[in-house]
Amino acid sequence: MFGAPIIHAAHGNWGIAAGSLFGLRIGMPIGLGALGALYFERPDCDFCALGGFVIGAALGGVTAVIADAAIATEERPAERRVARGGAVGVGLVPWVDRTRRGASIAVSF
């Protein structure tokens, strides 16, 4: 949990270190865990919401690792950035409607 933020901080990227710790490593598992608890909550089952939270938190932890790896690149010279497109994007969009709930994850290189 603290490894990637420490490495970001050691490279002088304090903003990325804070975002990695609070946004990805803490926020992502809690947020997806809460969505999982909402999804699996049923009135006839006492522990279904807890199981949903655990599943969501695990998926959030994996997503955090993938997202952190995507942003953990060293700065490249400008000509290499332009040649490769210059951008890495990771997005997580939770969605809920009357019949389905879930989340979409998109990674672009």
WOURVEN-V733114 format. One record per pair of residues at least 6 apart in sequence whose ideal C-beta (glycine too) atoms are under 7 Angstrom apart, sorted by the first residue. I is the first residue (numbers start at 1). GAP is how many residues later the second one is. Records with the same first field share a line. If there is no record, write none. Layout:
I=GAP / GAP
//
This chain:
1=24
4=16 / 64 / 68
5=12 / 15 / 16 / 20
8=8 / 9 / 12
9=8
16=55
20=48
24=40 / 43 / 44
25=39
28=32 / 35 / 36
29=28 / 31 / 32 / 35
31=29
32=24 / 25 / 27 / 28 / 71
33=20 / 23 / 24 / 27
35=21 / 59 / 66 / 68
36=16 / 17 / 19 / 20
37=12 / 15 / 16 / 19
38=63
39=13 / 62
40=8 / 9 / 11 / 12
41=7 / 8 / 11
42=6
63=29 / 42
67=23
70=18 / 20 / 37
71=17
88=21
89=19
90=17
91=15
92=11 / 13
93=10 / 11
94=9
95=7 / 8 / 9
//
